[in-house]
Amino acid sequence: MIPSWARFALRRFGLMFLTLFLVTLAIFGIVSAMPADAAQFMLGQHATEEALAVLRARMGLDLPAHIRYVRWLGDAVRGDLGWSPYLGGEITPVLAVRIRNSLFMGALGFLVSMPIAILLGVLAGVLAGGFVDRLISITSLAGLSLPEFVSAVGLTLILSTWLGWLPPSSLMAADAYPWQNLNRLILPALTVTLAILAYVARMTRGSVIDVMNQPYIRTARLKGLPERVVIFKHALRNALLPTITVIFNSMGWLMGGLVIVETFFAYPGVARLLLAGVERNDLPLLQATTLVIAVITLSANFMADVAYAFLNPKVRL
């Protein structure tokens, strides 16, 4: 007998693959709708006919669109993301290193920011209406309102220029292991997770306030249970259920913020590679990086749905 949460996970997994299929159609369609001669667009107006012919043959531009899509999708499933004129070689090995770098920085920011966000949200919710609640609410609202580039400038000015605690740039060799340069990752990780920290703190606060007003909490208090037992044993589990979904869904928000943060700090991640594909008119690189970001975002949403269903049986129906 398959547990209900496992059946739910299988359904969500199927929907994720259907969504991913539609995303691949959209990516390929948008790129194919760009200038008629993609080879000329990538190599520029002064490219020779020989160079254009070689690039067209390598990219299969002389084939019908549906055949090119099937070939591209089949190669992507096997891990072959194509050949990049900008990189001068295969995309997959370079992109794998950049994905590692971006995921490590994102994981570092999450491991530091999420416990702080949950703690601040719980404090604000339990002490709702007090000075601590107002201070946390105002601070989190400010953090949520600031764009990533403003946060990056402010944090660099304070932590690097004024205090001299951290290097102002994350410039390093693209194939270097990021954990060997942790001091260079703190500023971009803090910048990219600052807005997420504020958002999770506000969501946690709202959930805690809602749960603390439920009848079963009042009943627990009337029984004479200590306040810490009421909060930690009866309130927090239910209050943190929506927060779990928010944390996983924030991966999509994080991937969007990485484009700005990695560019500002010169960090060799996947989002910076995406920007390079746009700047250099490298369509295969643009397709590959967009697909990878979509896969990461959909995977994070899938994990959020499964985790929420595992903890809350009501959503499995």
Backbone as numpy.savetxt, mean C-alpha at the origin, in Angstrom:
# Nx Ny Nz CAx CAy CAz Cx Cy Cz
-15.86 -31.42 6.50 -16.72 -30.22 6.50 -15.83 -28.96 6.50
-16.00 -28.12 5.50 -15.20 -26.90 5.39 -15.79 -25.83 6.31
-14.99 -25.22 7.18 -15.50 -24.15 8.05 -16.08 -23.00 7.23
-17.02 -22.29 7.85 -17.70 -21.20 7.14 -16.72 -20.10 6.74
-15.73 -19.83 7.60 -14.78 -18.77 7.25 -13.91 -19.18 6.07
-13.63 -20.50 5.94 -12.84 -20.98 4.81 -13.63 -20.88 3.50
-14.95 -21.20 3.56 -15.79 -21.03 2.37 -15.84 -19.56 1.96
-15.96 -18.70 2.96 -15.96 -17.26 2.69 -14.65 -16.85 2.03
-13.52 -17.39 2.54 -12.21 -17.05 1.97 -12.10 -17.51 0.53
-12.64 -18.69 0.22 -12.59 -19.20 -1.15 -13.40 -18.31 -2.09
-14.58 -17.87 -1.62 -15.40 -16.97 -2.45 -14.66 -15.66 -2.71
-14.07 -15.11 -1.66 -13.33 -13.85 -1.81 -12.11 -14.02 -2.71
-11.49 -15.20 -2.62 -10.33 -15.47 -3.47 -10.73 -15.48 -4.94
-11.87 -16.10 -5.24 -12.38 -16.09 -6.61 -12.71 -14.70 -7.09
-13.33 -13.89 -6.22 -13.65 -12.51 -6.59 -12.38 -11.69 -6.81
-11.35 -11.97 -5.99 -10.09 -11.26 -6.16 -9.48 -11.54 -7.52
-9.53 -12.81 -7.96 -8.96 -13.15 -9.25 -9.78 -12.57 -10.39
-11.11 -12.52 -10.22 -11.94 -11.88 -11.24 -11.61 -10.39 -11.34
-11.47 -9.75 -10.20 -11.11 -8.33 -10.19 -9.74 -8.11 -10.82
-8.80 -9.00 -10.50 -7.45 -8.88 -11.07 -7.48 -9.05 -12.59
-8.32 -9.95 -13.07 -8.46 -10.12 -14.52 -8.98 -8.84 -15.17
-9.97 -8.22 -14.55 -10.50 -6.96 -15.09 -9.45 -5.85 -15.02
-8.64 -5.88 -13.97 -7.57 -4.88 -13.84 -6.55 -5.04 -14.96
-6.19 -6.30 -15.29 -5.24 -6.52 -16.39 -5.80 -6.03 -17.71
-7.10 -6.23 -17.93 -7.73 -5.70 -19.14 -7.63 -4.18 -19.19
-7.89 -3.55 -18.03 -7.84 -2.09 -17.98 -6.42 -1.59 -18.23
-5.43 -2.22 -17.59 -4.04 -1.78 -17.76 -3.61 -1.92 -19.22
-3.87 -3.09 -19.80 -3.46 -3.32 -21.18 -4.22 -2.40 -22.14
-5.51 -2.19 -21.86 -6.31 -1.33 -22.73 -5.85 0.10 -22.71
-5.53 0.62 -21.51 -5.09 2.01 -21.40 -3.74 2.21 -22.10
-2.81 1.26 -21.88 -1.50 1.38 -22.51 -1.62 1.25 -24.02
-2.49 0.33 -24.48 -2.65 0.15 -25.93 -3.32 1.35 -26.58
-4.09 2.11 -25.80 -4.77 3.27 -26.35 -3.86 4.49 -26.47
-2.63 4.38 -26.01 -1.68 5.47 -26.11 -1.22 5.61 -27.57
-0.33 6.56 -27.90 0.01 6.87 -29.30 0.11 5.64 -30.20
-0.34 5.81 -31.43 -0.48 4.67 -32.34 0.81 3.88 -32.46
1.92 4.53 -32.61 3.19 3.83 -32.74 3.90 3.89 -31.39
3.69 2.84 -30.58 4.26 2.82 -29.22 5.78 2.84 -29.27
6.38 2.19 -30.26 7.84 2.17 -30.38 8.38 3.58 -30.62
7.72 4.34 -31.49 8.13 5.72 -31.76 7.96 6.56 -30.50
6.88 6.30 -29.77 6.59 7.04 -28.54 7.68 6.82 -27.50
8.19 5.59 -27.42 9.20 5.27 -26.41 10.60 5.72 -26.82
10.95 5.56 -28.09 12.30 5.87 -28.52 12.48 7.32 -28.95
11.37 8.03 -29.20 11.48 9.42 -29.59 11.43 9.62 -31.09
11.32 10.87 -31.52 11.14 11.20 -32.93 12.39 10.98 -33.76
13.54 10.92 -33.13 14.78 10.82 -33.88 15.31 9.39 -33.96
14.51 8.43 -33.54 14.95 7.03 -33.60 15.03 6.56 -35.06
15.98 5.70 -35.33 16.14 5.18 -36.69 15.11 4.09 -36.96
14.87 3.83 -38.24 13.91 2.79 -38.61 14.37 1.42 -38.14
15.68 1.19 -38.15 16.19 -0.10 -37.67 15.88 -0.30 -36.20
16.10 0.75 -35.37 15.83 0.66 -33.94 14.33 0.47 -33.68
13.51 1.18 -34.46 12.06 1.04 -34.30 11.62 -0.38 -34.66
12.17 -0.94 -35.74 11.79 -2.28 -36.16 12.18 -3.32 -35.12
13.36 -3.17 -34.52 13.80 -4.11 -33.48 12.88 -4.04 -32.27
12.52 -2.82 -31.84 11.66 -2.68 -30.67 10.26 -3.20 -30.94
9.73 -2.93 -32.14 8.39 -3.43 -32.49 8.37 -4.96 -32.47
9.42 -5.58 -33.01 9.47 -7.05 -33.03 9.61 -7.60 -31.62
10.42 -6.96 -30.78 10.63 -7.44 -29.42 9.35 -7.33 -28.60
8.58 -6.26 -28.81 7.35 -6.05 -28.05 6.14 -6.71 -28.71
6.30 -7.27 -29.90 5.17 -7.90 -30.58 4.13 -6.92 -31.06
4.54 -5.71 -31.38 3.59 -4.68 -31.78 2.98 -4.93 -33.15
3.55 -5.87 -33.90 3.00 -6.19 -35.21 1.87 -7.22 -35.12
1.55 -7.66 -33.90 0.48 -8.65 -33.69 -0.82 -7.95 -33.33
-1.97 -8.61 -33.55 -3.26 -8.04 -33.12 -3.29 -7.84 -31.59
-4.12 -6.90 -31.14 -4.16 -6.53 -29.72 -4.53 -7.71 -28.82
-5.52 -8.53 -29.25 -5.96 -9.62 -28.38 -4.86 -10.68 -28.22
-4.06 -10.89 -29.26 -2.96 -11.85 -29.16 -1.87 -11.28 -28.24
-1.60 -9.99 -28.36 -0.60 -9.37 -27.49 -1.03 -9.43 -26.03
-2.35 -9.24 -25.78 -2.86 -9.31 -24.40 -2.70 -10.72 -23.83
-3.11 -11.73 -24.60 -3.00 -13.11 -24.12 -1.54 -13.47 -23.86
-0.66 -13.04 -24.76 0.76 -13.34 -24.58 1.30 -12.63 -23.34
0.94 -11.36 -23.18 1.41 -10.59 -22.01 0.90 -11.19 -20.71
-0.39 -11.56 -20.68 -0.96 -12.14 -19.48 -0.33 -13.49 -19.16
-0.14 -14.31 -20.18 0.49 -15.61 -19.96 1.91 -15.48 -19.45
2.67 -14.55 -20.02 4.03 -14.33 -19.54 4.03 -13.81 -18.10
3.08 -12.92 -17.78 3.02 -12.37 -16.42 2.71 -13.46 -15.40
1.82 -14.38 -15.75 1.50 -15.49 -14.84 2.74 -16.34 -14.57
3.59 -16.50 -15.58 4.82 -17.28 -15.41 5.95 -16.46 -14.76
5.68 -15.19 -14.47 6.70 -14.35 -13.84 7.55 -13.56 -14.79
7.22 -13.58 -16.07 7.97 -12.81 -17.06 7.19 -11.54 -17.38
7.67 -10.41 -16.90 6.96 -9.14 -17.06 7.44 -8.33 -18.26
8.27 -8.94 -19.10 8.66 -8.27 -20.34 10.04 -7.65 -20.28
10.34 -6.93 -21.37 11.64 -6.29 -21.56 11.47 -4.78 -21.55
12.35 -4.08 -20.86 12.23 -2.63 -20.70 13.34 -1.90 -21.45
12.99 -0.97 -22.34 14.03 -0.15 -22.99 14.79 0.71 -21.98
14.10 1.22 -20.97 14.76 2.07 -19.96 15.78 1.27 -19.15
15.39 0.06 -18.71 16.29 -0.78 -17.93 17.32 -1.47 -18.80
17.00 -1.62 -20.08 17.91 -2.31 -20.98 17.98 -3.80 -20.73
16.91 -4.37 -20.24 16.90 -5.80 -19.94 15.55 -6.23 -19.43
15.50 -7.44 -18.86 14.25 -7.98 -18.34 13.77 -7.19 -17.11
12.46 -7.03 -17.01 11.87 -6.25 -15.93 11.81 -7.04 -14.62
11.53 -8.32 -14.70 11.22 -9.12 -13.50 12.31 -9.06 -12.43
13.57 -9.32 -12.73 14.57 -9.30 -11.65 14.74 -7.93 -11.00
14.67 -6.87 -11.80 14.79 -5.52 -11.24 13.58 -5.19 -10.39
12.39 -5.52 -10.89 11.17 -5.21 -10.16 11.07 -6.01 -8.87
11.58 -7.24 -8.86 11.56 -8.06 -7.64 12.34 -7.39 -6.52
13.50 -6.81 -6.86 14.31 -6.11 -5.86 13.57 -4.86 -5.37
12.95 -4.13 -6.30 12.24 -2.92 -5.90 11.02 -3.24 -5.04
10.34 -4.35 -5.34 9.20 -4.76 -4.50 9.68 -5.08 -3.09
10.79 -5.78 -2.99 11.37 -6.08 -1.68 11.64 -4.80 -0.90
12.23 -3.81 -1.56 12.54 -2.56 -0.88 11.29 -1.84 -0.40
10.27 -1.76 -1.27 9.05 -1.05 -0.91 8.30 -1.76 0.21
8.20 -3.10 0.12 7.50 -3.85 1.15 8.21 -3.77 2.49
9.54 -3.75 2.45 10.28 -3.65 3.71 10.04 -2.30 4.37
10.07 -1.24 3.57 9.83 0.08 4.16 8.41 0.20 4.68
7.43 -0.33 3.89 6.06 -0.29 4.35 5.84 -1.11 5.61
6.46 -2.30 5.67 6.34 -3.15 6.86 6.97 -2.49 8.07
8.12 -1.84 7.87 8.77 -1.13 8.98 7.86 -0.03 9.52
7.27 0.74 8.62 6.35 1.79 9.06 5.13 1.24 9.77
4.58 0.13 9.26 3.40 -0.47 9.88 3.72 -1.02 11.27
4.85 -1.70 11.40 5.20 -2.29 12.70 5.39 -1.22 13.77
5.86 -0.05 13.36 6.05 1.04 14.32 4.76 1.81 14.56
4.02 2.08 13.49 2.89 3.01 13.62 1.60 2.36 14.12
1.33 1.10 13.74 0.05 0.50 14.10 -0.16 0.33 15.60
0.82 -0.19 16.36 0.60 -0.24 17.82 0.36 1.13 18.43
1.11 2.14 17.94 0.92 3.50 18.45 -0.48 4.01 18.10
-0.92 3.76 16.87 -2.24 4.22 16.43 -3.35 3.58 17.25
-3.25 2.27 17.47 -4.28 1.57 18.25 -4.29 2.06 19.69
-3.09 2.23 20.27 -3.01 2.72 21.65 -3.62 4.11 21.78
-3.28 5.00 20.86 -3.84 6.36 20.91 -5.35 6.34 20.71
-5.84 5.49 19.79 -7.28 5.40 19.56 -8.02 4.87 20.77
-7.46 3.86 21.42 -8.10 3.30 22.62 -8.12 4.33 23.75
-7.00 5.04 23.94 -6.95 6.07 24.98 -7.99 7.16 24.73
-8.07 7.61 23.46 -9.03 8.66 23.13 -10.46 8.18 23.31
-10.73 6.90 22.95 -12.08 6.38 23.10 -12.49 6.17 24.54
-11.58 5.64 25.35 -11.88 5.39 26.77 -12.03 6.71 27.53
-11.21 7.70 27.17 -11.23 9.01 27.84 -11.97 10.04 26.98
-13.01 9.61 26.27 -13.75 10.48 25.35 -14.26 11.74 26.06
-14.03 12.88 25.41 -14.49 14.14 25.94 -13.49 14.86 26.82
-12.42 14.17 27.22 -11.43 14.76 28.10 -10.31 15.45 27.33
-9.33 15.95 28.07 -8.21 16.66 27.46 -7.40 15.75 26.55
-7.13 14.52 27.02 -6.34 13.58 26.22 -7.04 13.27 24.90
-8.36 13.07 24.96 -9.13 12.79 23.75 -9.05 13.95 22.77
-9.21 15.16 23.26 -9.15 16.33 22.37 -7.76 16.50 21.77
-6.72 16.27 22.58 -5.35 16.41 22.08 -5.06 15.38 20.99
-5.45 14.12 21.22 -5.21 13.07 20.23 -6.04 13.32 18.97
-7.29 13.76 19.14 -8.16 14.00 17.99 -7.64 15.13 17.12
-7.19 16.22 17.74 -6.66 17.36 16.97 -5.38 16.97 16.25
-4.50 16.26 16.96 -3.23 15.85 16.36 -3.45 14.88 15.20
-4.33 13.91 15.38 -4.59 12.94 14.32 -5.27 13.59 13.12
-6.15 14.56 13.38 -6.79 15.27 12.27 -5.76 16.06 11.47
-4.81 16.67 12.16 -3.74 17.40 11.46 -2.89 16.45 10.63
-2.54 15.29 11.20 -1.75 14.32 10.45 -2.50 13.77 9.26
-3.81 13.60 9.40 -4.62 13.08 8.30 -4.79 14.10 7.18
-4.74 15.38 7.53 -4.99 16.44 6.55 -3.75 16.79 5.73
-2.57 16.48 6.24 -1.35 16.88 5.54 -1.04 15.93 4.40
-0.81 16.42 3.19 -0.35 15.56 2.09 1.03 15.00 2.40
1.39 13.91 1.70 2.67 13.26 2.00 3.86 14.18 1.76
3.81 15.01 0.71 4.97 15.85 0.43 5.15 16.92 1.49
4.04 17.39 2.09 4.15 18.37 3.18 4.73 17.70 4.43
4.25 16.49 4.73 4.80 15.75 5.87 6.28 15.46 5.66
6.65 15.10 4.42 8.05 14.79 4.13 8.93 16.01 4.36
8.50 17.17 3.89 9.28 18.40 4.07 9.39 18.74 5.55
8.27 18.65 6.28 8.28 19.00 7.69 9.15 18.07 8.52
9.02 16.77 8.29 9.82 15.81 9.05 11.30 15.93 8.72
11.63 16.17 7.45 13.03 16.34 7.07 13.61 17.59 7.71
12.83 18.65 7.71 13.29 19.91 8.31 13.58 19.75 9.80
12.67 19.05 10.50 12.82 18.91 11.96 13.87 17.87 12.33
13.72 16.64 11.80 14.55 15.51 12.24 15.92 15.48 11.58
16.05 16.09 10.41 17.33 16.05 9.71 18.07 17.38 9.77
17.41 18.45 9.32 18.08 19.75 9.24 18.31 20.37 10.62
17.27 20.42 11.44 17.39 21.08 12.75 18.08 20.20 13.79
17.60 18.97 13.93 18.12 18.10 14.99 19.30 17.25 14.54
19.40 16.99 13.23 20.51 16.20 12.72 20.48 14.75 13.13
19.30 14.21 13.44 19.20 12.82 13.90 19.24 11.82 12.75
18.71 12.22 11.59 18.55 11.27 10.48 19.07 11.88 9.18
19.54 11.06 8.26 19.96 11.58 6.94 18.76 12.08 6.16
18.91 13.15 5.38 17.77 13.73 4.66 17.34 12.93 3.44
18.16 11.98 3.01 17.87 11.22 1.80 17.97 9.73 2.08
17.24 8.93 1.29 17.30 7.47 1.37 18.04 6.90 0.18
18.87 7.71 -0.46 19.60 7.27 -1.64 20.54 6.12 -1.29
20.41 5.02 -2.00 21.27 3.86 -1.81 21.25 3.05 -3.10
22.15 2.10 -3.22 22.15 1.23 -4.39 20.85 0.44 -4.43
20.27 0.32 -5.62 18.96 -0.32 -5.75 18.98 -1.76 -5.28
20.12 -2.45 -5.44 20.18 -3.85 -5.05 20.73 -4.04 -3.64
20.93 -2.95 -2.89 21.40 -3.06 -1.52 20.26 -3.54 -0.62
20.62 -4.26 0.43 19.59 -4.73 1.37 19.14 -3.56 2.23
17.84 -3.24 2.22 17.39 -2.04 2.95 17.61 -2.12 4.44
17.60 -3.35 5.03 17.78 -3.46 6.48 19.21 -3.14 6.91
20.13 -3.01 5.94 21.48 -2.59 6.27 21.60 -1.07 6.34
20.54 -0.36 5.98 20.53 1.11 6.01 19.27 1.60 6.73
19.01 1.07 7.91 17.76 1.39 8.61 17.63 2.88 8.91
18.75 3.54 9.20 18.66 4.97 9.51 18.17 5.77 8.32
18.37 5.26 7.09 17.90 5.96 5.89 16.42 5.68 5.61
15.85 4.70 6.29 14.46 4.32 6.02 13.48 4.96 7.00
13.98 5.47 8.11 13.07 5.96 9.15 12.23 7.13 8.66
12.86 8.11 8.01 12.10 9.28 7.53 11.04 8.91 6.49
11.37 8.17 5.43 10.30 7.81 4.47 9.24 6.91 5.08
9.63 5.96 5.96 8.64 5.08 6.59 7.71 5.88 7.48
8.26 6.83 8.22 7.43 7.67 9.09 6.50 8.55 8.26
7.01 9.07 7.15 6.20 9.94 6.30 5.03 9.19 5.68
5.30 8.00 5.13 4.27 7.27 4.40 3.21 6.70 5.33
3.54 6.51 6.62 2.57 5.93 7.55 1.94 6.96 8.48
2.35 8.22 8.37 1.82 9.23 9.28 0.32 9.41 9.11
-0.12 9.54 7.86 -1.55 9.71 7.60 -2.33 8.45 7.97
-1.73 7.27 7.71 -2.39 6.02 8.07 -2.51 5.89 9.58
-1.46 6.28 10.30 -1.50 6.26 11.76 -2.65 7.11 12.28
-2.77 8.32 11.74 -3.83 9.21 12.18 -5.21 8.64 11.85
-5.35 8.05 10.66 -6.64 7.49 10.26 -7.04 6.31 11.13
-6.09 5.41 11.39 -6.38 4.24 12.23 -6.71 4.68 13.65
-5.99 5.68 14.17 -6.28 6.17 15.52 -7.70 6.72 15.61
-8.13 7.47 14.62 -9.49 8.04 14.65 -10.54 6.94 14.50
-10.28 5.95 13.64 -11.23 4.85 13.49 -11.32 4.03 14.76
-10.18 3.77 15.41 -10.19 3.03 16.67 -10.93 3.79 17.75
-10.72 5.08 17.81 -11.44 5.91 18.80 -12.95 5.79 18.61
-13.41 5.92 17.36 -14.84 5.83 17.10 -15.40 4.47 17.47
-14.66 3.40 17.17 -15.13 2.06 17.49 -15.20 1.84 18.99
-14.18 2.32 19.72 -14.16 2.16 21.18 -15.32 2.90 21.82
-15.58 4.14 21.37 -16.70 4.91 21.91 -18.02 4.19 21.66
-18.19 3.65 20.45 -19.42 2.94 20.12 -19.60 1.70 20.99
-18.53 0.93 21.17 -18.63 -0.29 21.97 -18.85 0.03 23.44
-18.19 1.07 23.95 -18.32 1.41 25.37 -19.73 1.85 25.73
-20.53 2.20 24.75 -21.92 2.60 25.00 -22.91 1.46 24.79
-22.43 0.25 24.53 -23.31 -0.90 24.31 -23.87 -1.41 25.64
-25.07 -2.03 25.61 -25.69 -2.52 26.85 -24.85 -3.54 27.60
-24.14 -4.42 26.90 -23.38 -5.45 27.61 -22.21 -4.85 28.39
-21.71 -3.69 27.95 -20.66 -3.01 28.73 -21.25 -2.44 30.01
-22.45 -1.84 29.91 -23.11 -1.32 31.11 -23.43 -2.46 32.08
-23.82 -3.61 31.54 -24.12 -4.76 32.40 -22.86 -5.23 33.12
-21.74 -5.28 32.40 -20.48 -5.69 33.03 -20.09 -4.74 34.15
-20.33 -3.46 33.95 -20.00 -2.49 35.00 -20.94 -2.63 36.20
-22.22 -2.90 35.92 -23.17 -3.07 37.01 -22.86 -4.30 37.85
-22.20 -5.29 37.24 -21.80 -6.48 38.00 -20.62 -6.21 38.93
-20.03 -5.02 38.80 -18.92 -4.66 39.67 -17.57 -5.06 39.16
-17.48 -5.40 37.87 -16.19 -5.77 37.31 -15.26 -4.56 37.26
-13.96 -4.78 37.52 -13.01 -3.66 37.43 -13.01 -3.08 36.01
-12.73 -1.78 35.93 -12.77 -1.09 34.65 -11.80 -1.69 33.64
-10.60 -2.11 34.10 -9.63 -2.70 33.18 -10.15 -4.01 32.58
-10.92 -4.78 33.37 -11.50 -6.03 32.85 -12.58 -5.71 31.83
-13.38 -4.69 32.11 -14.43 -4.28 31.18 -13.83 -3.86 29.85
-12.74 -3.11 29.91 -12.13 -2.58 28.69 -11.40 -3.67 27.91
-10.50 -4.38 28.58 -9.63 -5.32 27.87 -10.31 -6.64 27.54
-11.24 -7.10 28.39 -11.86 -8.40 28.14 -13.13 -8.30 27.33
-13.92 -7.24 27.53 -15.23 -7.16 26.90 -15.31 -6.16 25.75
-14.56 -5.07 25.83 -14.73 -3.99 24.85 -13.75 -4.06 23.68
-12.49 -4.34 23.98 -11.47 -4.17 22.95 -11.63 -5.12 21.77
-12.00 -6.38 22.02 -12.10 -7.33 20.91 -13.10 -6.86 19.87
-14.28 -6.44 20.33 -15.29 -5.97 19.39 -14.92 -4.61 18.80
-14.25 -3.77 19.58 -13.88 -2.45 19.08 -12.81 -2.52 18.01
-11.95 -3.52 18.07 -10.83 -3.61 17.13 -11.19 -4.32 15.84
-12.38 -4.91 15.75 -12.77 -5.60 14.51 -12.76 -4.67 13.30
-13.43 -3.51 13.35 -13.35 -2.61 12.18 -11.94 -2.11 11.91
-11.13 -1.97 12.97 -9.77 -1.47 12.82 -8.92 -2.42 12.00
-9.15 -3.73 12.14 -8.38 -4.72 11.38 -8.58 -4.50 9.89
-9.84 -4.29 9.48 -10.12 -4.04 8.07 -9.44 -2.76 7.60
-9.49 -1.73 8.43 -8.87 -0.46 8.06 -7.36 -0.61 7.88
-6.72 -1.39 8.77 -5.27 -1.57 8.69 -4.87 -2.25 7.39
-5.56 -3.33 7.03 -5.22 -4.03 5.79 -5.55 -3.18 4.56
-6.71 -2.51 4.61 -7.09 -1.69 3.46 -6.16 -0.49 3.27
-5.45 -0.12 4.35 -4.52 1.00 4.25 -3.34 0.68 3.35
-3.15 -0.61 3.00 -2.07 -0.97 2.09 -2.22 -0.26 0.75
-3.47 -0.16 0.27 -3.69 0.56 -0.98 -3.32 2.03 -0.85
-3.69 2.63 0.26 -3.34 4.02 0.54 -1.81 4.16 0.61
-1.16 3.19 1.25 0.29 3.23 1.38 0.96 3.18 0.02
0.49 2.28 -0.87 1.11 2.15 -2.19 0.96 3.43 -2.99
-0.16 4.13 -2.82 -0.33 5.41 -3.51 0.62 6.47 -2.98
0.82 6.49 -1.65 1.72 7.47 -1.05 3.18 7.21 -1.36
3.51 5.96 -1.69 4.91 5.63 -1.96 5.46 6.37 -3.17
4.61 6.69 -4.14 5.09 7.39 -5.34 5.72 8.72 -4.95
5.06 9.46 -4.09 5.58 10.75 -3.64 6.77 10.58 -2.71
6.63 9.67 -1.74 7.66 9.52 -0.71 8.96 8.98 -1.30
8.87 7.95 -2.14 10.09 7.39 -2.72 10.79 8.39 -3.63
10.01 9.21 -4.32 10.62 10.23 -5.18 11.29 11.31 -4.34
10.63 11.75 -3.29 11.17 12.82 -2.44 12.46 12.40 -1.76
12.49 11.16 -1.25 13.67 10.69 -0.52 14.64 9.89 -1.40
14.37 9.81 -2.72 15.24 9.08 -3.65 15.42 7.63 -3.21
14.33 7.02 -2.78 14.39 5.63 -2.30 14.12 4.67 -3.46
14.95 3.65 -3.66 14.78 2.76 -4.81 13.69 1.71 -4.60
12.44 2.13 -4.73 11.32 1.22 -4.56 10.52 1.07 -5.84
9.43 0.29 -5.75 8.63 -0.01 -6.94 7.90 1.23 -7.44
7.46 2.10 -6.53 6.73 3.29 -6.95 7.63 4.25 -7.72
8.89 4.35 -7.31 9.83 5.19 -8.05 10.11 4.62 -9.43
10.11 3.29 -9.53 10.27 2.65 -10.83 9.07 2.93 -11.73
7.88 2.98 -11.13 6.67 3.35 -11.88 6.80 4.75 -12.44
7.27 5.67 -11.63 7.44 7.04 -12.08 8.48 7.12 -13.20
9.52 6.31 -13.11 10.53 6.28 -14.17 9.93 5.79 -15.48
9.01 4.81 -15.39 8.33 4.33 -16.59 7.49 5.41 -17.24
6.86 6.25 -16.41 6.05 7.35 -16.95 6.96 8.40 -17.59
8.04 8.76 -16.90 8.92 9.81 -17.40 9.64 9.40 -18.68
10.01 8.11 -18.79 10.80 7.64 -19.95 9.93 7.04 -21.04
8.61 7.15 -20.89 7.69 6.58 -21.90 7.91 5.08 -22.09
8.28 4.40 -21.02 8.57 2.96 -21.08 7.27 2.20 -20.78
6.53 1.85 -21.84 5.22 1.23 -21.66 5.28 -0.15 -21.00
6.21 -1.03 -21.38 6.27 -2.32 -20.67 6.55 -2.16 -19.18
7.43 -1.24 -18.82 7.73 -1.00 -17.41 6.52 -0.41 -16.70
5.80 0.47 -17.37 4.59 1.05 -16.81 3.53 -0.02 -16.55
3.36 -0.93 -17.52 2.40 -2.02 -17.35 2.79 -2.91 -16.18
4.06 -3.27 -16.10 4.52 -4.21 -15.07 4.37 -3.63 -13.67
4.81 -2.40 -13.47 4.74 -1.80 -12.14 3.30 -1.56 -11.71
2.44 -1.14 -12.64 1.03 -0.93 -12.31 0.37 -2.25 -11.92
0.69 -3.32 -12.64 0.14 -4.64 -12.33 0.58 -5.10 -10.95
1.84 -4.92 -10.63 2.34 -5.35 -9.31 1.67 -4.58 -8.19
1.51 -3.27 -8.34 0.85 -2.47 -7.32 -0.61 -2.91 -7.16
-1.27 -3.24 -8.26 -2.65 -3.72 -8.19 -2.73 -5.06 -7.46
-1.77 -5.95 -7.72 -1.76 -7.26 -7.04 -1.56 -7.09 -5.55
-0.65 -6.21 -5.14 -0.40 -5.97 -3.71 -1.64 -5.40 -3.04
-2.29 -4.45 -3.70 -3.49 -3.83 -3.12 -4.63 -4.82 -2.99
-4.88 -5.62 -4.04 -5.94 -6.62 -3.98 -5.65 -7.70 -2.93
-4.39 -8.09 -2.80 -4.01 -9.09 -1.80 -4.25 -8.56 -0.39
-3.94 -7.29 -0.16 -4.18 -6.69 1.15 -5.68 -6.64 1.46
-6.50 -6.30 0.46 -7.95 -6.28 0.68 -8.48 -7.68 0.96
-7.93 -8.68 0.26 -8.34 -10.07 0.51 -8.01 -10.49 1.94
-6.81 -10.18 2.40 -6.42 -10.52 3.77 -7.30 -9.81 4.79
-7.69 -8.57 4.49 -8.58 -7.84 5.39 -9.94 -8.53 5.49
-10.50 -8.94 4.35 -11.80 -9.62 4.35 -11.74 -10.94 5.12
-10.67 -11.73 4.90 -10.56 -13.02 5.56 -10.37 -12.85 7.07
-9.51 -11.91 7.47 -9.29 -11.68 8.89 -10.57 -11.21 9.57
-11.32 -10.34 8.93 -12.56 -9.84 9.51 -13.60 -10.95 9.60
-13.68 -11.80 8.57 -14.63 -12.91 8.59 -14.26 -13.95 9.65
-12.97 -14.15 9.86 -12.53 -15.11 10.88 -12.92 -14.65 12.28
-12.87 -13.33 12.51 -13.17 -12.80 13.83 -14.65 -12.47 14.02
-15.36 -12.27 12.93 -16.78 -11.89 13.02 -17.62 -12.83 12.16
-18.26 -13.83 12.74 -19.02 -14.82 11.96 -20.18 -14.23 11.15
-20.66 -13.04 11.53 -21.83 -12.48 10.85 -21.56 -12.18 9.38
-20.33 -11.85 9.04 -20.02 -11.46 7.65 -19.81 -12.68 6.75
-19.79 -13.89 7.30 -19.56 -15.08 6.48 -20.80 -15.55 5.74
-21.95 -15.01 6.12 -23.20 -15.49 5.54 -23.34 -15.04 4.10
